[in-house]
Amino acid sequence: FVFLAGGIDLSIGTLAGLSAITVVEIIEKMGATNASVIIGITAALCVGALAGVVHGLIITKFNIPAFLVTFAAQSVYLGLSMVITNNRIVSAREPALFTSIGSMKILGFPLPIYLMVIIALISWFALSRTTFGRDIYAVGGNPEASEISGVNVNKDIVLCYVFSGLTAAIGGIVLASMTQQGMASTGSGYETQVITAAVIGGVSLLGGVGTVPGCIYGVVIMGLINNGLNLMSVPSTQSGLVQGIVIIIAVAFDALQHQDQSRKKVKKISEQIKGTATS
């Protein structure tokens, strides 16, 4: 959603970590009860949504580039996580209501797979079947023209960052359940994988272009790439190099496509002007 609106969110990794710590800390402090799981998950989701609201408002009201806002937020969330945990690992091995989120299987598939499918379907419906979705594509393609057309650009941008924050929080909750712990480094570096998967899936970092099925395709390809690197015994320290190269190539290809489309539009307009002048 953020990419389609022409923005970027570099804080999703550390925000996922902060959300993971939020739910784990609450479970630990409340005695690992089922009620503590519900309260912890609710609090973690609120943390993600609130972060999205703050990002969106700062970007729209103060006209600060999304890159700078979310880059700064990345460090803020990491610092908050360290302060809350005192830079220690917080365990959450019970209750079963929490640990089952990451380990339970339904019809042979892990529960996180179903969560991904549900979020993907909601996202697909919102983007392809609602006015809000069409507005997001319009804002990413040309925010000035969208505003002139009556689209509430600022509201749509804020909602995009809220959705980004919520999904980052869900990711953090799932990570905490799978590992049965929370720590400041949880989710760190995931923003690179997200960007890589998105651009592989055909999402333009310039805004206005991309689909949910394309993103899922990008995630699958990223999984295959990472698995291939593991099978080839490539050190984890070098996997970032591969991801960076993939991002550069994909972004360069996307930029060339945009330039080609712009040239065709200019050529078409020029021909129309010449035809009108001749008439």
C-alpha positions as CSV (number, residue, x, y, z in Angstrom):
1,F,0.0,0.0,0.0
2,V,2.8,2.4,0.9
3,F,4.7,1.7,-2.3
4,L,1.6,2.2,-4.4
5,A,1.0,5.6,-2.8
6,G,4.6,6.6,-3.8
7,G,6.0,6.2,-0.3
8,I,8.3,3.8,1.5
9,D,8.5,2.4,5.1
10,L,12.0,1.5,6.3
11,S,10.8,1.0,9.9
12,I,8.8,-2.2,9.4
13,G,11.6,-4.4,10.7
14,T,12.2,-2.7,14.0
15,L,8.5,-1.9,14.4
16,A,7.8,-5.7,14.1
17,G,10.4,-6.2,16.8
18,L,8.8,-3.6,19.1
19,S,5.4,-5.2,18.6
20,A,6.9,-8.6,19.4
21,I,8.4,-7.2,22.6
22,T,5.1,-5.6,23.5
23,V,3.1,-8.8,23.4
24,V,5.8,-10.9,25.1
25,E,6.4,-8.4,27.9
26,I,2.6,-8.1,28.6
27,I,2.3,-11.9,28.7
28,E,5.2,-12.2,31.1
29,K,4.1,-9.4,33.4
30,M,0.5,-10.8,33.6
31,G,1.5,-14.3,34.4
32,A,1.2,-16.0,31.0
33,T,-2.6,-16.3,31.0
34,N,-5.0,-16.5,28.1
35,A,-6.2,-13.0,29.0
36,S,-2.7,-11.7,28.8
37,V,-2.3,-13.1,25.3
38,I,-5.4,-11.2,24.1
39,I,-4.4,-8.0,25.8
40,G,-0.8,-8.3,24.5
41,I,-1.8,-8.9,20.9
42,T,-4.3,-6.0,21.1
43,A,-1.6,-3.7,22.5
44,A,0.9,-4.8,19.8
45,L,-1.6,-4.1,17.1
46,C,-2.3,-0.7,18.6
47,V,1.5,0.0,18.6
48,G,1.7,-0.8,14.9
49,A,-1.4,1.3,14.0
50,L,-0.2,4.3,16.1
51,A,3.2,4.2,14.5
52,G,1.5,4.2,11.1
53,V,-0.6,7.2,12.1
54,V,2.5,9.1,13.3
55,H,4.4,8.3,10.1
56,G,1.5,9.4,7.9
57,L,0.8,12.6,9.8
58,I,4.5,13.7,9.8
59,I,4.9,13.0,6.1
60,T,1.7,14.7,5.0
61,K,1.5,17.6,7.5
62,F,5.1,18.6,7.5
63,N,5.9,17.5,3.9
64,I,8.9,15.5,5.0
65,P,10.1,12.7,2.7
66,A,8.9,9.3,3.8
67,F,12.5,8.0,3.5
68,L,13.7,10.3,6.2
69,V,10.7,9.9,8.5
70,T,10.7,6.1,8.5
71,F,14.5,5.9,8.6
72,A,14.5,7.9,11.8
73,A,11.6,5.9,13.2
74,Q,13.6,2.7,12.5
75,S,16.2,3.8,15.1
76,V,13.6,5.0,17.5
77,Y,11.8,1.7,17.6
78,L,15.0,-0.2,18.0
79,G,16.0,2.1,20.9
80,L,12.6,1.7,22.5
81,S,12.9,-2.1,22.3
82,M,16.3,-2.0,24.0
83,V,15.0,0.2,26.7
84,I,11.9,-1.9,27.4
85,T,13.9,-5.2,27.5
86,N,17.0,-3.7,29.0
87,N,18.6,-5.3,25.9
88,R,17.8,-8.9,27.1
89,I,15.8,-11.7,25.6
90,V,12.3,-12.1,27.0
91,S,10.9,-15.6,26.8
92,A,7.2,-16.5,26.2
93,R,7.0,-20.3,26.1
94,E,3.4,-20.3,27.4
95,P,0.4,-20.2,27.4
96,A,-0.4,-22.5,24.4
97,L,-2.8,-19.9,23.1
98,F,0.2,-17.8,22.2
99,T,2.7,-20.4,21.1
100,S,0.2,-22.1,18.9
101,I,0.0,-19.0,16.6
102,G,3.4,-19.9,15.1
103,S,3.3,-23.7,15.5
104,M,-0.3,-24.9,15.0
105,K,-1.1,-26.5,11.7
106,I,-4.5,-26.8,10.0
107,L,-4.8,-29.4,7.2
108,G,-1.0,-29.7,7.1
109,F,-0.3,-25.9,6.7
110,P,1.0,-23.6,9.5
111,L,-1.4,-21.0,10.8
112,P,0.8,-18.1,9.6
113,I,0.1,-19.3,6.0
114,Y,-3.6,-18.7,6.6
115,L,-3.0,-15.3,8.1
116,M,-1.0,-14.4,5.0
117,V,-3.8,-15.5,2.7
118,I,-6.4,-13.6,4.7
119,I,-4.4,-10.4,4.7
120,A,-3.7,-10.9,0.9
121,L,-7.4,-11.3,0.1
122,I,-8.3,-8.3,2.2
123,S,-5.6,-6.2,0.4
124,W,-6.6,-7.5,-3.0
125,F,-10.2,-6.6,-2.4
126,A,-9.4,-3.2,-1.0
127,L,-7.1,-2.3,-4.0
128,S,-9.2,-3.8,-6.8
129,R,-12.8,-3.5,-5.6
130,T,-13.0,-0.2,-3.6
131,T,-12.8,3.5,-4.3
132,F,-10.0,3.7,-1.7
133,G,-7.9,1.3,-3.8
134,R,-8.4,3.2,-7.0
135,D,-7.5,6.4,-5.1
136,I,-4.2,4.9,-3.9
137,Y,-3.2,4.0,-7.4
138,A,-4.1,7.5,-8.5
139,V,-2.1,9.1,-5.7
140,G,0.9,7.1,-6.5
141,G,0.7,7.9,-10.2
142,N,0.1,11.6,-9.9
143,P,-0.7,13.1,-6.4
144,E,-1.3,16.6,-7.8
145,A,-3.8,15.5,-10.3
146,S,-5.5,13.3,-7.7
147,E,-5.9,16.2,-5.4
148,I,-7.4,18.3,-8.1
149,S,-9.8,15.5,-8.9
150,G,-11.1,15.6,-5.3
151,V,-9.1,12.7,-3.8
152,N,-8.2,13.3,-0.1
153,V,-4.5,12.5,-0.7
154,N,-3.3,13.1,2.9
155,K,-6.0,10.8,4.3
156,D,-5.2,8.0,1.9
157,I,-1.4,8.3,2.6
158,V,-2.0,8.1,6.4
159,L,-4.3,5.0,5.9
160,C,-1.5,3.4,3.9
161,Y,1.0,3.8,6.7
162,V,-1.6,2.6,9.3
163,F,-2.0,-0.6,7.2
164,S,1.7,-1.0,7.0
165,G,2.1,-0.6,10.7
166,L,-0.7,-3.1,11.4
167,T,0.8,-5.7,9.2
168,A,4.3,-5.2,10.6
169,A,2.8,-5.7,14.1
170,I,1.1,-8.9,12.9
171,G,4.5,-10.1,11.6
172,G,6.1,-9.3,14.9
173,I,3.5,-11.2,16.8
174,V,3.9,-14.3,14.6
175,L,7.7,-14.1,14.9
176,A,7.5,-13.9,18.7
177,S,5.1,-16.9,18.8
178,M,7.4,-18.9,16.4
179,T,10.6,-18.2,18.4
180,Q,8.7,-18.0,21.8
181,Q,10.7,-14.9,22.7
182,G,11.1,-11.3,22.1
183,M,14.3,-9.2,21.7
184,A,15.3,-5.9,20.3
185,S,16.8,-7.4,17.1
186,T,13.6,-9.3,16.2
187,G,12.7,-8.3,12.7
188,S,15.8,-6.2,12.1
189,G,16.8,-6.2,8.4
190,Y,13.4,-7.4,7.2
191,E,12.7,-4.1,5.4
192,T,15.3,-5.1,2.8
193,Q,13.7,-8.4,2.2
194,V,10.3,-6.7,1.9
195,I,11.5,-4.2,-0.6
196,T,13.3,-6.9,-2.6
197,A,10.2,-9.1,-2.7
198,A,8.0,-6.1,-3.8
199,V,10.2,-5.0,-6.7
200,I,10.6,-8.6,-7.9
201,G,6.8,-8.8,-7.8
202,G,6.5,-5.9,-10.1
203,V,5.8,-3.1,-7.6
204,S,7.2,0.2,-8.7
205,L,9.0,2.2,-6.0
206,L,8.0,5.3,-7.9
207,G,4.3,4.6,-7.1
208,G,1.1,3.7,-8.8
209,V,2.1,0.3,-10.1
210,G,1.8,-3.1,-8.4
211,T,-0.6,-5.9,-7.4
212,V,-1.1,-8.2,-4.4
213,P,-0.6,-11.4,-6.5
214,G,2.7,-9.9,-7.8
215,C,3.9,-9.3,-4.2
216,I,3.1,-12.9,-3.3
217,Y,5.0,-14.0,-6.4
218,G,7.9,-11.8,-5.2
219,V,7.9,-13.4,-1.8
220,V,8.0,-16.9,-3.2
221,I,10.9,-15.9,-5.5
222,M,12.7,-14.4,-2.5
223,G,12.2,-17.6,-0.6
224,L,13.7,-19.6,-3.4
225,I,16.7,-17.3,-3.7
226,N,17.4,-17.5,0.1
227,N,16.9,-21.3,0.0
228,G,19.3,-21.5,-3.0
229,L,21.9,-19.4,-1.2
230,N,21.7,-21.7,1.8
231,L,22.0,-24.8,-0.4
232,M,25.1,-23.3,-2.0
233,S,26.5,-22.6,1.5
234,V,26.7,-18.9,0.8
235,P,27.4,-17.1,4.2
236,S,24.5,-15.2,5.6
237,T,26.7,-12.1,5.6
238,Q,26.7,-12.2,1.8
239,S,22.9,-12.7,1.3
240,G,22.4,-8.9,1.8
241,L,24.7,-8.3,-1.2
242,V,22.6,-10.5,-3.4
243,Q,19.4,-8.8,-2.2
244,G,20.9,-5.4,-2.8
245,I,21.9,-6.3,-6.4
246,V,18.4,-7.6,-7.1
247,I,16.9,-4.3,-5.8
248,I,19.2,-2.2,-7.9
249,I,18.5,-4.2,-11.1
250,A,14.7,-4.2,-10.5
251,V,14.6,-0.5,-9.7
252,A,16.7,0.4,-12.8
253,F,14.5,-1.7,-15.0
254,D,11.4,0.0,-13.6
255,A,12.9,3.4,-14.1
256,L,13.7,2.6,-17.7
257,Q,10.2,1.4,-18.3
258,H,8.8,4.7,-16.9
259,Q,11.2,6.7,-19.1
260,D,10.0,4.7,-22.2
261,Q,6.4,5.3,-21.3
262,S,7.0,9.0,-20.9
263,R,8.8,9.2,-24.3
264,K,5.8,7.5,-25.9
265,K,3.4,9.9,-24.3
266,V,5.4,12.9,-25.3
267,K,5.7,11.6,-28.9
268,K,1.9,11.0,-29.0
269,I,1.2,14.5,-27.7
270,S,3.6,16.0,-30.2
271,E,2.0,14.2,-33.1
272,Q,-1.4,15.4,-32.0
273,I,-0.2,19.0,-31.8
274,K,1.3,18.7,-35.3
275,G,-1.9,17.2,-36.6
276,T,-4.0,20.0,-35.1
277,A,-1.6,22.6,-36.5
278,T,-1.8,21.1,-40.0
279,S,-5.6,21.0,-39.9
